[in-house]
Amino acid sequence: MFNVRSFMLLAGIMLASAASFPLHTDQQPQIPSPSPFPPATPAPDEDRIRLEKDLAKKANHARQEDIKRDTDHLLQLATELKDAVDKSNENMLSLDVIRKADEVEKLAHSVKEKMRASY
């Protein structure tokens, strides 16, 4: 009888514990929601960074050469404009002087924009 009693006690404990766990659930399996943040991108490699720096350095060097060439041309045009104005008198201003002044103005504006682009 001792065995039957132990068996009944063990069976009762098992039934009580089994009753506390539901046999089937009405819940759907949870799917993780997508993250609001984009996936992490890998760190840029050193070769690409070095290449970008080299390209930027070359572009700055080319821009500096353009500015130097344009300012030399601007000096030449300004000198020619001064000579043309010195040759003219107060009653007559040649069309060539006006054209040179326009050219100086356009070139000066171009040099200014190239200098701004370097910053």
C-alpha positions in Angstrom: 0.0 0.0 0.0 2.9 2.3 0.6 3.8 2.1 -3.1 0.3 2.9 -4.2 0.2 5.9 -1.8 3.5 7.2 -3.1 2.4 6.7 -6.7 -0.9 8.6 -6.1 0.9 11.4 -4.4 3.4 11.7 -7.3 0.6 11.5 -9.8 -1.3 14.3 -8.0 1.7 16.5 -8.0 2.2 15.9 -11.7 -1.4 16.6 -12.5 -1.3 19.8 -10.5 1.8 21.0 -12.1 0.6 20.0 -15.6 -2.6 21.9 -15.1 -0.7 25.1 -14.5 0.8 24.9 -18.0 -1.6 25.6 -20.9 -1.7 22.9 -23.5 -2.1 25.2 -26.4 -1.9 28.9 -26.6 -3.9 31.4 -28.6 -0.8 33.6 -29.1 1.0 33.7 -32.4 4.7 33.3 -32.3 6.3 36.7 -32.0 8.3 37.9 -34.9 10.9 40.5 -34.0 10.0 43.9 -35.4 12.4 45.6 -37.8 14.7 48.0 -36.2 14.0 51.7 -36.9 17.7 52.2 -37.5 19.5 51.2 -40.7 21.9 48.3 -40.4 25.3 49.2 -39.2 27.6 49.9 -42.1 31.1 48.5 -42.0 33.9 51.0 -41.1 35.4 52.5 -44.2 38.7 50.9 -45.1 41.9 52.8 -45.0 42.6 52.5 -48.7 39.4 54.3 -49.7 40.1 57.1 -47.1 43.7 57.5 -48.4 42.4 57.6 -52.0 39.8 60.3 -51.2 42.5 62.4 -49.5 44.8 62.0 -52.5 42.0 63.1 -54.8 41.1 66.1 -52.7 44.8 67.1 -52.5 45.1 66.8 -56.3 41.9 68.8 -56.8 43.1 71.6 -54.5 46.5 71.6 -56.3 44.8 71.9 -59.7 42.5 74.7 -58.3 45.5 76.6 -57.0 47.3 76.3 -60.4 44.1 77.7 -62.1 44.0 80.6 -59.6 47.6 81.4 -60.2 47.2 81.3 -64.0 44.1 83.4 -63.9 45.6 86.0 -61.6 48.7 86.3 -63.9 46.3 86.8 -66.8 44.3 89.3 -64.7 47.5 91.3 -64.0 48.3 91.4 -67.7 44.7 92.6 -68.6 44.8 95.2 -65.9 48.1 96.5 -67.2 46.8 96.6 -70.7 43.6 98.4 -69.5 45.7 101.0 -67.6 47.9 101.6 -70.7 44.7 102.0 -72.9 43.2 104.5 -70.4 46.4 106.4 -70.3 46.4 106.8 -74.1 42.8 108.0 -74.3 41.8 111.5 -73.5 38.9 113.0 -71.5 36.8 113.4 -74.6 37.2 109.9 -76.2 37.1 106.5 -74.6 37.6 103.6 -77.0 35.4 100.6 -77.3 38.5 98.5 -76.7 38.9 100.0 -73.2 35.3 99.1 -72.3 35.8 95.5 -73.5 39.0 95.1 -71.5 37.3 96.4 -68.4 34.5 93.9 -68.9 37.1 91.1 -69.4 38.9 92.1 -66.2 35.7 92.1 -64.3 34.7 88.6 -65.5 38.1 87.2 -64.8 38.2 88.8 -61.3 34.8 87.3 -60.5 36.0 83.9 -61.7 39.1 84.0 -59.5 37.0 85.0 -56.5 34.6 82.0 -57.0 37.6 79.6 -57.3 39.0 81.0 -54.1 35.7 80.5 -52.3 35.4 76.9 -53.6 38.7 76.1 -51.9 37.2 76.7 -48.4 
